[in-house]
Amino acid sequence: MGFKRDFAWGVASASYQNEGSRHADGKGLSVWDVFTHEEGRVADGYTGDTACSQYCLLERDLDILERLAVNSYRFSVSWPRVLPSGTGRVNQAGLDYYDRMVDKLLERNITPFITLFHWDLPYELYLKGGWLNRDMPEYFAEYTAAVVNRLSDRVTHWITQNEPQCYIGSALENGEHAPGLKLGKKDLFLAAHHSLLSHGRAVQAIRAGAKKTPQIGYAPASWWLWSPETERAEDIEACRARTFGTEDNPIGGTAWWLDPVCLGRYPEDGWKKYEAYMPSVGSGDMKLISEPVDFLGMNIYQTYVGRAGEQGGCITVEREQGAPRTMAGWPVTPQAMYWGPKFYWERYGKKLYITENGVSGQDWISLDGKVHDPQRIDFTHRYLRQLRRAAEEGVDLEGYFHWTLMDNFEWSTGYQNRFGLVYVDFASQRRILKDSAYWYRKVIETNGENL
């Protein structure tokens, strides 16, 4: 037995990385709109002002989705496009855009999966303290309610947030992402707590306002993952413990974001080590954070490899010299797609979607006018075979979303990394389906049987 007959095969994208149209139709500024215009923040000084111009070229891109034969599309809504100030006045023109997108997806028999927050925080809320502000959960619930009220008569699949490790850690701890701050530990743990509370309030808002029975998920990054060097029981257990351990890197890790949501508590090891920096947790906070979700999203690109140490613990196995890496410098480790879902399923018991998986390349148009990307095909093939193994062994896998539909603005690296199944000439906005797009279509058409 492989993938389920109703397996969701799709691609994923994000609003700031694709839409462009920075000021169109009453949109407000996001922290990324401001950050990218500051010197030295983004490679080569590029911005997402235009990106893929999807806001203007929506119909063309939806036609490409149809050509890919996907049955699902994961995209994010831009918070400042809907509420320009983050709260208060709703921008109906912004909602109109997503309304059209949902209708046109359904016309093509493509199921929309909406991510409510993929990092583009309204700048006006940043000026109010951003994730350090205790009112953020209410602001996020207000925004969520506006989107749900408009779209939930047709949309049933919702993801509250994408990769809080990045918009808290990379944005507020090391300054790599917008708004580019370097806060201390006490502030970081407070921001993380408010993020989790915001997730919980969004779950409540979706359930309260949805016009069709919703399926609600949450998609932290899944890079804090150790896969065993061998399948000895001691190596597996060591890697499982390291994957969910929080003493080394709680803000960037896994369990700090998922244990509160799924188990109703912060991890004991991390809390004990960093207790001096912990925020005050209200009497109802953990109940709110652990509002029941229907699924977990996993964004999987790579894994560390580990083995059990002679004195206990998990020792990270050093990679061999010259081991394969992607254009982004990430290791090619297909076993991540077996051990990651396996460990998550065992610990949390929630059905899983792979909400992101893909590879960056330095693709270009060949002399024959096509874009040949054999490494992307090989990468995805290897990862999907490992995912199928997990499915065959009983892990409840509901779908796979390739990152990403087309080359786009890749945050602080600008346009250096091309993750798309579709090549974008950013000067002309021409789209060209890469070889990998045609290969992926065959995977979808055979439900993965051709792997």
C-alpha positions in Angstrom: 0.0 0.0 0.0 1.3 3.4 -0.9 -0.3 6.8 -0.8 -4.0 7.1 -0.1 -6.4 7.3 -3.1 -7.5 10.8 -2.1 -3.9 12.0 -1.4 -3.5 15.7 -1.8 -0.9 16.4 -4.4 0.0 20.1 -4.7 2.4 22.9 -4.7 2.9 25.7 -2.1 3.6 29.4 -2.3 3.6 32.5 -0.1 2.1 35.9 -0.6 5.1 38.2 -0.2 7.3 35.9 -2.3 4.9 35.8 -5.3 2.3 38.6 -5.4 4.3 41.8 -5.8 2.0 44.8 -6.1 3.3 46.4 -3.0 0.8 49.2 -2.8 -2.0 48.0 -5.1 -5.6 48.5 -4.2 -5.1 49.8 -0.7 -2.6 47.2 0.6 -0.7 48.3 3.7 3.0 47.8 4.3 4.4 44.6 5.8 7.6 44.3 7.7 9.1 42.8 4.6 8.1 45.8 2.5 10.1 48.0 4.8 13.0 45.6 5.5 13.8 44.9 1.9 14.2 48.6 1.2 17.0 49.0 3.8 20.5 48.8 2.4 22.3 45.5 3.0 19.3 43.5 4.1 18.8 41.4 1.0 21.3 39.9 -1.4 21.9 42.2 -4.4 19.5 44.8 -2.9 16.4 43.1 -4.3 12.9 43.4 -3.0 9.6 41.7 -3.4 7.9 44.8 -4.8 7.2 42.9 -8.0 8.4 39.4 -7.3 6.4 37.1 -9.7 3.6 39.7 -10.1 1.1 37.0 -9.3 -1.4 39.7 -8.1 -1.6 40.8 -11.7 -1.0 37.5 -13.4 -3.2 35.2 -11.4 -5.2 33.7 -14.2 -1.9 32.7 -16.0 -0.5 31.0 -12.9 -3.7 29.1 -12.2 -3.7 27.8 -15.7 -0.2 26.5 -14.9 -1.5 24.7 -11.9 -4.1 23.0 -14.1 -1.3 21.9 -16.5 0.6 20.4 -13.5 -2.5 18.3 -12.7 -2.3 19.2 -9.0 -5.4 18.6 -7.0 -4.5 21.1 -4.2 -2.8 24.5 -3.9 -1.3 25.9 -0.7 -1.0 29.7 -0.7 -0.9 32.4 2.0 -3.0 35.4 2.5 -1.3 38.7 3.0 -2.4 40.2 6.3 -1.7 43.8 5.3 -3.6 43.3 2.0 -6.7 42.4 4.0 -6.2 44.7 7.0 -3.8 47.5 5.9 -3.1 48.5 9.5 -3.3 45.0 10.9 -6.5 45.7 12.7 -9.5 47.9 12.2 -10.6 48.7 8.6 -11.0 45.7 6.3 -9.7 46.3 2.7 -12.4 44.7 0.6 -10.3 45.0 -2.6 -7.6 42.8 -1.0 -10.2 40.2 0.0 -11.6 40.3 -3.5 -8.3 39.1 -4.9 -8.3 35.9 -2.7 -12.0 35.5 -3.4 -11.3 35.3 -7.1 -8.4 33.0 -6.5 -10.6 30.5 -4.5 -13.3 30.6 -7.2 -10.8 30.0 -10.0 -9.1 27.2 -8.1 -12.4 25.4 -7.6 -13.4 25.9 -11.2 -10.2 23.9 -12.0 -11.1 21.2 -9.3 -8.1 22.3 -7.2 -8.6 22.4 -3.4 -7.4 25.6 -1.7 -5.3 25.3 1.4 -5.0 28.7 3.0 -2.1 29.7 5.2 -3.1 32.7 7.3 0.4 33.9 8.2 3.5 33.4 6.2 5.7 36.0 7.8 4.4 39.3 6.2 3.4 41.0 9.5 1.6 44.4 9.0 4.2 47.1 9.7 1.7 49.1 11.7 1.5 46.2 14.2 5.3 46.0 14.4 5.2 49.6 15.5 2.9 48.5 18.3 5.5 46.0 19.5 4.8 43.1 17.1 5.0 39.7 18.7 6.1 41.3 22.0 2.6 42.8 22.3 0.2 40.8 24.4 -2.7 42.0 22.2 -1.3 40.2 19.1 -3.5 37.1 19.7 -6.6 39.4 19.4 -5.2 41.2 16.4 -4.6 37.8 14.7 -8.0 36.5 15.6 -9.6 39.7 14.1 -7.7 39.2 10.9 -8.5 35.5 10.8 -12.2 36.2 11.3 -12.2 38.6 8.3 -10.7 36.0 6.0 -12.8 33.1 7.3 -16.0 35.2 7.0 -15.3 35.9 3.3 -13.9 32.6 2.2 -15.1 29.7 4.4 -18.2 29.1 2.4 -15.8 27.5 -0.1 -12.5 26.9 1.8 -12.3 24.1 4.3 -8.5 23.6 4.8 -6.8 26.2 7.0 -3.2 26.5 8.3 -2.8 29.1 11.0 0.9 29.9 10.8 4.0 28.9 8.8 7.4 28.3 10.5 7.3 30.4 13.7 11.0 29.4 14.2 11.7 31.7 11.3 9.6 34.7 12.0 10.6 34.6 15.7 14.1 33.1 15.5 15.5 34.4 12.1 13.6 37.7 12.4 13.9 38.6 16.1 17.0 36.6 17.3 19.6 36.8 14.5 18.2 39.6 12.4 18.4 37.7 9.1 14.7 38.2 8.3 12.3 41.1 8.7 12.1 43.2 10.8 15.8 42.4 11.4 16.1 42.5 15.2 18.5 40.8 17.6 16.5 40.5 20.9 17.6 38.9 24.1 16.3 35.5 25.4 13.6 37.0 27.7 12.0 38.9 24.8 12.3 35.9 22.4 10.5 33.6 24.8 7.8 36.2 25.3 7.3 36.7 21.5 7.2 32.9 21.1 4.5 32.6 23.7 2.4 35.3 22.1 2.9 33.5 18.7 1.5 30.3 20.2 -1.4 32.2 21.8 -2.2 33.7 18.4 -2.3 30.3 16.9 -4.8 29.2 19.5 -7.0 32.3 19.0 -6.9 31.7 15.2 -8.1 28.1 15.7 -11.0 29.5 17.8 -11.8 32.1 15.2 -11.9 29.6 12.4 -14.2 27.2 14.3 -16.5 30.0 15.4 -16.8 31.5 12.0 -16.4 28.7 9.4 -19.4 28.2 7.2 -18.2 24.7 6.2 -16.7 22.2 8.6 -13.0 23.2 8.7 -9.9 21.2 8.8 -7.3 23.2 10.8 -3.6 22.7 10.8 -0.3 24.3 12.0 3.0 24.2 10.1 6.2 24.8 12.1 9.5 24.2 10.4 10.8 20.6 10.6 14.5 21.1 10.2 15.3 20.3 13.8 15.4 16.6 13.0 17.8 13.7 13.6 17.7 10.5 11.6 19.5 7.4 12.8 22.7 6.3 11.2 21.6 2.7 11.5 18.3 1.1 12.4 19.5 -0.2 15.7 17.0 0.5 18.4 19.4 2.6 20.5 20.2 4.9 17.5 16.5 5.4 16.7 15.7 6.2 20.3 18.7 8.6 20.6 17.6 10.5 17.4 14.0 10.6 18.5 15.0 12.1 21.8 17.3 14.7 20.2 14.6 15.7 17.7 12.2 16.6 20.5 14.8 17.9 22.9 14.8 21.6 23.7 17.9 22.3 25.8 20.1 23.1 22.8 17.8 25.4 20.8 14.2 25.8 22.0 13.2 28.7 19.8 14.6 27.1 16.6 13.6 23.5 17.5 10.5 21.4 17.1 9.0 20.5 20.5 8.8 24.1 21.8 6.2 24.8 19.1 4.4 21.5 18.9 4.3 20.2 22.5 2.2 23.2 23.7 -0.2 22.8 20.7 -0.6 19.0 20.8 0.3 18.1 24.4 -0.8 21.2 26.3 2.6 21.9 27.9 6.0 23.3 27.3 8.8 20.8 27.1 10.2 20.3 30.6 13.9 20.1 29.7 13.9 23.5 27.9 11.7 25.2 30.5 14.0 24.1 33.3 17.2 25.2 31.5 15.8 28.6 30.5 13.4 29.2 33.4 14.9 32.6 34.2 13.8 33.9 30.8 10.3 32.4 30.7 7.3 34.6 30.3 4.4 34.7 32.8 1.9 32.1 31.7 -1.7 32.9 32.4 -4.1 30.4 33.9 -5.9 29.9 30.6 -2.9 30.2 28.3 -2.1 26.5 27.7 -5.7 25.6 27.2 -5.9 28.3 24.5 -2.6 27.2 22.8 -3.8 23.6 22.7 -7.1 24.2 21.0 -7.5 21.0 19.0 -6.1 21.0 15.5 -6.9 18.4 12.8 -3.5 18.0 11.2 0.1 19.1 11.4 2.1 20.5 8.4 5.7 19.4 8.1 8.1 21.6 6.1 11.0 19.1 5.4 14.2 19.8 3.5 16.9 18.0 5.4 17.9 16.1 8.5 20.9 15.7 10.7 22.2 12.1 11.2 22.8 10.8 14.6 23.8 7.7 16.7 23.6 6.8 20.3 26.6 7.9 22.3 28.4 5.4 24.6 27.6 7.7 27.6 24.1 8.3 26.4 22.6 11.1 24.3 22.7 11.5 20.5 25.9 12.2 18.7 25.6 14.0 15.4 27.4 12.1 12.6 29.6 14.4 10.6 28.9 14.5 6.9 31.5 13.1 4.5 33.6 15.6 2.7 32.0 16.6 -0.5 28.6 15.2 0.4 25.8 16.6 -1.8 24.2 19.9 -1.0 21.6 22.1 -2.7 22.2 25.6 -4.1 21.1 26.9 -0.7 23.8 24.9 1.0 21.4 22.4 2.6 22.4 18.7 2.7 20.6 16.3 0.5 19.2 13.8 3.0 16.1 11.9 1.7 15.7 9.9 4.9 14.3 13.0 6.5 11.0 12.2 4.7 10.8 8.9 6.5 12.0 9.6 10.0 10.4 13.0 10.3 6.8 11.9 9.7 7.4 8.7 11.7 8.7 10.5 14.7 5.9 13.2 14.6 3.2 10.6 14.1 4.4 8.5 17.0 4.6 11.5 19.4 1.6 13.6 18.4 -0.8 11.2 16.7 -2.1 13.8 14.2 -2.5 13.3 10.5 0.2 14.9 8.5 0.7 16.9 5.4 4.1 17.6 3.9 3.4 21.3 3.5 6.8 22.1 2.0 9.6 20.1 0.4 11.8 21.1 -2.5 15.3 22.0 -3.7 17.0 25.2 -4.7 18.9 25.2 -8.0 20.7 27.6 -10.3 18.4 26.9 -13.3 18.6 28.7 -16.6 17.0 28.5 -20.1 19.0 26.1 -22.3 19.8 26.6 -25.9 16.7 24.5 -26.9 14.5 27.0 -25.0 13.7 24.6 -22.2 14.8 24.4 -18.6 16.4 21.1 -17.7 16.7 20.4 -13.9 17.6 16.7 -13.5 18.8 17.3 -10.0 15.4 18.6 -8.8 13.8 15.5 -10.3 16.3 13.2 -8.6 16.0 15.0 -5.3 12.2 14.9 -5.3 12.2 11.3 -6.4 14.4 10.2 -3.5 12.4 12.2 -0.9 9.1 10.9 -2.2 10.2 7.3 -2.1 11.1 7.8 1.6 7.7 9.4 2.2 6.0 6.5 0.5 7.8 4.1 2.9 6.4 6.0 5.9 2.9 5.8 4.4 3.3 2.0 3.8 4.3 1.6 7.4 1.1 3.2 8.7 2.0 6.9 9.2 -1.2 8.9 8.5 -0.1 11.0 5.5 -2.7 13.1 3.8 -0.8 15.1 1.2 2.4 16.5 -0.2 3.0 20.1 -1.4 6.1 20.8 -3.4 8.0 24.0 -2.6 7.4 25.8 -4.8 5.2 26.4 -7.8 7.6 28.8 -9.5 10.8 30.6 -8.8 10.2 33.6 -6.5 11.6 36.0 -4.0 13.5 33.9 -1.5 13.7 36.2 1.5 17.1 37.4 2.4 18.7 35.6 -0.5 16.7 37.6 -3.0 16.5 35.8 -6.3 19.6 33.7 -6.0 17.8 30.5 -5.2 15.3 29.0 -7.6 13.0 26.5 -6.0 10.3 26.5 -8.6 8.9 23.7 -10.8 8.3 26.6 -13.2 11.1 29.0 -14.3 10.4 32.7 -14.0 12.2 35.3 -16.1 11.8 38.2 -13.6 12.5 40.9 -16.2 9.7 39.8 -18.6 7.6 37.7 -16.1 7.7 34.9 -18.7 7.0 31.4 -17.2 8.5 28.1 -18.5 7.7 24.7 -17.1 10.9 22.9 -16.1 11.5 19.3 -16.8 10.7 18.6 -13.1 7.2 20.1 -13.7 6.4 17.4 -16.3 7.9 14.7 -14.1 5.9 15.8 -11.1 2.7 15.7 -13.2 3.4 12.0 -13.9 3.9 11.3 -10.2 0.5 12.9 -9.5 -1.3 11.1 -12.4 0.0 7.7 -11.0 -0.5 8.7 -7.3 3.2 8.0 -6.8 3.1 4.5 -8.2 5.8 5.4 -10.8 8.3 6.2 -8.0 
